[in-house]
Amino acid sequence: MNTSQFRAEGGCTCGNVRYAVNIKPLIVHCCHCRWCQRETGSAFVLNALIENQYLQCTQGEVSVIKTPTLSGRGQKIARCPQCHVALWSHYSWNANILFLRVGTLDNPDLMPPDIHIYTQSKQPWVILPEGALTKLKFYSVKSVWPEESLRRIAALKEQSSS
């Protein structure tokens, strides 16, 4: 896969940790669930799903903290050990995909949301753009993800099984 077509950089608030992403996300979620609201202290979180191999830590190291999730399986959040900003996380359902916090990008405009999920619990004052793809809860990956993303995830599964 040619990854030279895309590059985004980001990092934590204090500048201790920097990273680069060398591929467009599989998909970008804007999650409105109450769990994400609690974890971020905000109305929603923007997470770009990216294969681990396409994110490189270019400066510093992260601390990985395991936190509980609604499923009970937990997630591992990569944080700056100095300012404690959450940079990305891994959920137990697939350790090969990370959920990059879009707000930590130097230019978060590069990764706008593809879908708004768990809108049944969104804050009532949040107005979603007309025509935005929305789901009350989660969704069927095969019915939402672009073909290229489905091919990438299939290749990742194939690599994991060999």
Buried (B, 14 or more C-beta within 10 A) or exposed (E): EEEEEEEBBBBBEEEBBBBBBBBBBBBBBBBBBEBBBEBBEEBBBBBBBBBEBBBEBEEBEBEEBEEEBEEEEEBBBBBBBBEEBBBBBBBEEBEEBBBBBBBBBEEBEBBEBBBBBBBEBBEEEEEBEEEEBBBEEEBEEEEBBEEEBBEBBEEBEEEEEE
